[in-house]
Amino acid sequence: MLTSINPKLPMRDKARTKSYYVESLGFKEFGAVDYPDYLMVEKDEIQIHFFLYKALNPKENYGQVYIRTNDIETLYQSLLKNNVPIHPNGSLEIKPWGQKEFALLDPDSNLLTFGESLG
């Protein structure tokens, strides 16, 4: 009876995180209350939550989210058009496990991998 999952990732600066997800990735802020140490964003059918962790060292952050999409080509091209940096090792490609994927790092080095099933 599980219905959804909302990952919670660390952030060092709420304004910077909000700007990245809203302005660069096209998410919208979610929720009626603006908590100073918490942020919720959504796009289409997914939500990502963030908690304030000012002492986070981005070089030691292993936060990761895998996001499935049904139109990865359009998403990838729209991000390139908006000059969103793609992870150096995460360009759009077909993986041996039957997914077409690419990846981004947000300002706190949370890894966002986007994938579309090929079969």
C-alpha positions as CSV (number, residue, x, y, z in Angstrom):
1,M,0.0,0.0,0.0
2,L,2.9,2.4,-0.4
3,T,2.0,5.3,-2.6
4,S,5.0,7.6,-3.0
5,I,8.5,8.4,-1.8
6,N,9.9,11.8,-1.0
7,P,13.7,11.8,-0.5
8,K,15.2,14.1,2.0
9,L,18.6,15.6,1.1
10,P,20.9,17.9,3.0
11,M,21.4,21.6,2.0
12,R,23.7,24.2,3.3
13,D,21.9,27.3,2.1
14,K,18.1,27.2,1.6
15,A,18.0,30.2,-0.7
16,R,20.7,28.8,-2.9
17,T,19.1,25.3,-3.0
18,K,15.7,26.8,-3.8
19,S,17.1,29.0,-6.6
20,Y,18.8,26.0,-8.2
21,Y,15.8,23.7,-8.1
22,V,13.2,26.4,-9.1
23,E,15.2,28.5,-11.6
24,S,17.5,25.9,-13.1
25,L,15.4,22.7,-12.9
26,G,11.9,24.1,-13.1
27,F,10.6,22.9,-9.8
28,K,8.1,24.8,-7.7
29,E,8.2,25.3,-3.9
30,F,5.7,23.1,-2.1
31,G,3.9,23.7,1.2
32,A,1.9,26.4,2.9
33,V,4.4,27.1,5.6
34,D,7.9,28.4,5.0
35,Y,10.1,26.7,7.6
36,P,13.6,28.2,7.9
37,D,15.4,24.9,8.1
38,Y,13.3,22.9,5.6
39,L,12.5,23.1,1.9
40,M,10.1,21.1,-0.2
41,V,10.0,21.3,-4.0
42,E,7.9,19.5,-6.6
43,K,7.8,19.0,-10.3
44,D,5.2,16.9,-12.1
45,E,4.6,14.0,-9.8
46,I,7.7,14.1,-7.6
47,Q,8.7,15.9,-4.5
48,I,12.2,16.4,-3.0
49,H,12.6,17.6,0.5
50,F,15.7,19.3,2.0
51,F,16.9,19.8,5.5
52,L,19.4,22.4,6.6
53,Y,22.8,21.1,7.4
54,K,25.2,24.1,7.4
55,A,28.2,22.0,8.4
56,L,27.9,19.7,5.3
57,N,31.1,19.2,3.4
58,P,30.0,18.8,-0.3
59,K,33.1,16.7,-0.9
60,E,31.8,14.2,1.6
61,N,28.1,14.3,0.6
62,Y,26.7,11.0,-0.7
63,G,23.1,12.2,-1.1
64,Q,21.6,10.6,-4.2
65,V,18.2,10.4,-5.9
66,Y,17.2,8.4,-9.0
67,I,14.3,10.1,-10.9
68,R,12.5,8.3,-13.6
69,T,11.1,10.2,-16.6
70,N,9.2,9.3,-19.7
71,D,10.8,11.9,-22.0
72,I,14.5,12.1,-21.1
73,E,15.6,13.6,-24.4
74,T,13.4,16.7,-24.0
75,L,14.4,17.0,-20.3
76,Y,18.1,16.8,-21.1
77,Q,17.9,19.3,-24.0
78,S,16.0,21.8,-21.9
79,L,18.6,21.6,-19.2
80,L,21.4,22.1,-21.7
81,K,19.5,25.0,-23.2
82,N,19.3,26.6,-19.7
83,N,23.0,26.1,-19.2
84,V,22.5,23.7,-16.3
85,P,25.8,21.8,-15.8
86,I,25.7,18.1,-16.4
87,H,27.8,15.9,-14.2
88,P,31.2,15.4,-15.8
89,N,30.7,11.6,-15.8
90,G,26.9,11.8,-16.4
91,S,26.2,12.7,-20.0
92,L,23.1,11.3,-21.6
93,E,23.8,7.7,-22.6
94,I,22.3,4.2,-22.8
95,K,23.4,2.0,-19.8
96,P,23.9,-1.7,-20.0
97,W,20.9,-2.2,-17.6
98,G,18.4,-0.9,-20.2
99,Q,18.1,2.7,-19.1
100,K,18.9,6.0,-20.8
101,E,20.4,8.2,-18.1
102,F,22.2,11.4,-17.3
103,A,23.2,13.0,-14.0
104,L,23.5,16.4,-12.2
105,L,25.1,17.6,-9.0
106,D,23.2,20.2,-7.1
107,P,25.0,23.0,-5.2
108,D,25.6,20.7,-2.2
109,S,26.8,17.8,-4.3
110,N,23.6,15.8,-4.1
111,L,23.6,13.5,-7.1
112,L,20.4,13.6,-9.3
113,T,20.3,10.8,-11.8
114,F,17.5,10.9,-14.4
115,G,16.6,7.7,-16.2
116,E,14.1,6.4,-18.8
117,S,13.5,2.8,-19.4
118,L,14.2,1.6,-22.9
119,G,12.1,-1.5,-22.6
